[in-house]
Amino acid sequence: MKLGLLTAALGQMPLEQIAVWAPQAGYRALEVAAWPVGSEHVHQAAHLDVADFTTDDAARVRDLMSTHGLTISAVTYCGNNLHGDRAERDLIHRHLRACIDAAASLGVQKVTTFIGRDVTLPVADNLKQAEQHLPPLVRYAADRGVTLLAENCPMEGWHPDGYPANLAYSPELWDWMAGLGFGLTYDPSHLPWLGIDPFDALRHALGAGIVGHVQAKDIQIDPRARTHYGVFGKTAGRTSPTDVGWWSYHVPGLGQLDWEQIISTLKAAGYTGDIAVEHEDPTWSGTLDRVLTGMRIAARTLEPLIITEPGP
């Protein structure tokens, strides 16, 4: 088990610079963000240009990782694979297949994505759509030695009212998507505000054998604010779908999750994958220096709990 980081929050840094910085901060693995080039979202980056990824690019990236004692835990592109616009959905699927191809050329066996949701349709109709459109993507990955993983982020920001828009947010849905061939990228931070016990959910997923990757992000809940707004969050005063008013994400160590228990549970179950810090902490955002400081805080919290292996 190695401590890694998801590069999505470091869009201002090229992969070469991240590879130099990460080991100095205590990281041994990278979950490499591979959104389309040109995305300006604060939590997206294109550290692999998978649309034009050549064998020379693969060799360069492999050499970069080896030089700095790093491995790649997963290639990540979290698009809405059930987007309601067919042309947009086809573009998302095309890019996901390119991510799979790039991962295969790098010898990386995991690609993390979302299930998604057509927010104009009821959930029941979305499940039917998923059962039609997503298994071909799973087969495309399997044919190349890659496993598709869905992260359990609710993606409430994709829904106009802030309701879940990624149908991978609960253990019930994990069982369903496993039937489609997806594994799970487990992120405990999304579970407490949904009323899901992160440890019971983790034990369920480990027992089902579907945990392929783990992301580390923390959460802080304000029970008094929840009493004021209700579990659905702000209504009249909301400025965006994610402006819920009673919970917020933080880097590990600055929230309420028990990371010693999470990592102990993973170890006890024989999990040998990596744990990648995902930085979405508003307190440690705004400038690159603040983001890097947040990453260092996370590493100081998690590194003592993880037994790192010798580098390649």
Secondary structure, DSSP 8 states (H G I E B T S, - for coil): --EEEEGGGGTTS-HHHHHHHHHHHT--EEEEEB--TT---TT--BSS-GGG--HHHHHHHHHHHHHTT-EEEEEE----TT-SSHHHHHHHHHHHHHHHHHHHHHT--EEEE-----TTS-HHHHHHHHHHHSHHHHHHHHTTT-EEEEE----GGGSTTS---SS-SSHHHHHHHHHTT-EEEE-GGGSGGGT--HHHHHHHHHHHT-EEEEEE-EEEE-HHHHHHH-TT--STT-SSTT--SSEEEE-TTSSS--HHHHHHHHHHTT--S-EEE----STT-SSHHHHHHHHHHHHHHHGGGS------
